[in-house]
Amino acid sequence: MYRNFAAALEKGLALTDDRRLQAELCDIAYEIRDDGDVKLASKDPIKKKLGYYHDSADACASTQYAS
């Protein structure tokens, strides 16, 4: 889901000027596995840092899931 979202951003997908959304997108952690697959980190550390889960970022990324 986030891979498609990143590709859409690289192609020029515009985002709203929303500081909360920007913070959520910047704080998403991931790891690249040995097989090249990408695994998102748990949301719990993000919730501790931001005080909430990154639901807005998830919602934005899900708009590009099927594309």
DONU-552472 format. One record per atom (N, C-alpha, C): z negated, x, y negated. Coordinates in steps of 0.001 Angstrom, whole numbers, padded with zeros to 6 digits, always signed. Each point is the difference from the previous one (the first is absolute). Layout:
! DONU-552472
ZXY ...
This chain:
! DONU-552472
+000000+000828+001185 +000000-000828-001185 +000000+000880-001259 -000905+000960-000063 -000066+000858-001183 +001185+000954-000077 +000567+000354+001133 +001188+000869-000014 +001163-000721-000682 +000210-001273+000326 +001055-000794-000646 -000292-000175-001491 -001262-000199-000324 -000405-000165-001392 +000288+001279-000795 -000340+001154+000571 +000265+001273-000672 +001493+000201-000211 +000797-000356+001001 +001456+000130-000128 +000527-000906-001108 -000534-001212-000091 +000432-000924-001052 -000371+000539-001380 -001174+000609-000122 -000391+000597-001283 +000938+001146-000370 +000379+000811+000985 +000922+001108-000258 +001375-000495-000439 +000372-001200+000456 +001301-000575-000374 -000060-000735-001337 -001200-000064-000618 -000095-000611-001325 -000783-001288-000082 -000652-000397+001069 -000841-001195-000072 -001030+000181-001101 -000076-000939-000910 -000927+000097-001126 -001301-000719+000317 -001089+000575-000461 -001318-000606+000161 -000525-000450-001347 -000861-000979+000039 -000658-000453-001211 -000973+001079-000487 -000308-000002-001269 -000939+000972-000563 -001423-000514+000229 -000456+000143+001220 -001298-000520+000428 -000856+001182+000464 -001014+000338-000773 -000818+001178+000305 -000722-000120+001341 -000421-001196+000346 -000679-000173+001284 +000971+000291+001149 +001209-000542-000096 +001007+000255+001021 +000330+001490+000076 +000153+000639-001136 +000288+001434-000027 -001116+000794+000679 -001243-000358-000278 -001138+000694+000621 +000015-000195+001509 +000287-001225+000430 +000048-000279+001434 +001095+000817+000678 +001169+000038-000594 +001116+000729+000606 -000254+001505+000048 -000689+000518-000999 -000283+001439-000027 -001094+000407+000969 -000831-000930+000422 -001131+000337+000867 +000235-000281+001474 +001205-000373+000366 +000286-000236+001414 +000170+001339+000693 -000813+000216+001018 +000059+001254+000749 +000718-000239+001327 +000667+001037+000485 +000735-000111+001250 +000054+001354+000682 +000389-000024+001238 +000231+001243+000733 +001313-000117+000751 +000663+001118+000177 +001237+000029+000775 -000344+000554+001370 +000257-000787+001009 -000325+000392+001361 +001017+001004+000534 -000342+000615+001128 +000888+000992+000621 +001369-000569+000338 +000058-001303+000319 +001280-000619+000348 +000794-000450-001225 -000528+000305-001227 +000690-000355-001230 -000369-001360-000542 -000768-000765+000755 -000429-001311-000448 -001055+000156-001091 -000058-000958-000899 -000963+000037-001096 -001101-001016+000292 -001249+000450-000135 -001142-000890+000223 -000796-000083-001294 -000209-001241-000476 -000816-000196-001191 -001461+000178+000360 -000757+000575-000923 -001429+000198+000205 -000727-001340-000145 -001210-000022+000453 -000839-001196-000101 -000166-000418-001458 -000140-001297-000208 -000196-000524-001344 -001434+000208-000500 -000941+000248+000903 -001405+000081-000398 -000284+001091-001043 +000536+001231+000147 -000247+000998-001051 +000578-000413-001357 +001125-000699+000026 +000596-000471-001254 -000891-001048-000642 -000554-000887+000831 -000898-001021-000537 -001221+000656-000639 -000527+001048+000625 -001154+000692-000574 +000363+000637-001343 +001200+000567-000094 +000408+000672-001235 +000320-000990-001108 +000813-001017+000318 +000451-000956-001017 -000944-001178-000183 -000770-000302+001043 -000877-001168-000052 +000656-001253+000565 +001211+000128+000500 +000733-001123+000588 +001111+000557+000890 +000521-000845+000880 +001118+000399+000854 +001295-000029-000795 +001020+000712+000460 +001280+000073-000717 +000933-001133+000423 -000456-001228-000183 +000783-001163+000394 +001261-000182-000841 -000061+000352-001281 +001195-000132-000850 +001085+000971+000449 -000392+001205+000361 +000967+000985+000498 +000615-000474+001301 -000825-000542+000894 +000510-000539+001255 +000987-001132-000253 -000324-000877-000936 +000891-001118-000316 +001334+000495-000542 -000043+000989-000882 +001242+000577-000539 +000829+000632+001106 -000634+000789+000829 +000724+000683+001072 +000587-000992+000998 -000704-001086+000226 +000497-000973+000987 +001272-000701-000464 +000292+000037-001299 +001241-000623-000493 +001218+000766+000496 -000175+001249+000386 +001114+000833+000467 -000017+000189+001502 -000901-000662+000693 -000186+000220+001439 +001260-000282+000806 +000654-001097-000279 +001161-000415+000815 +001313+000593-000516 -000057+000724-001105 +001268+000501-000558 +000455+001278+000624 
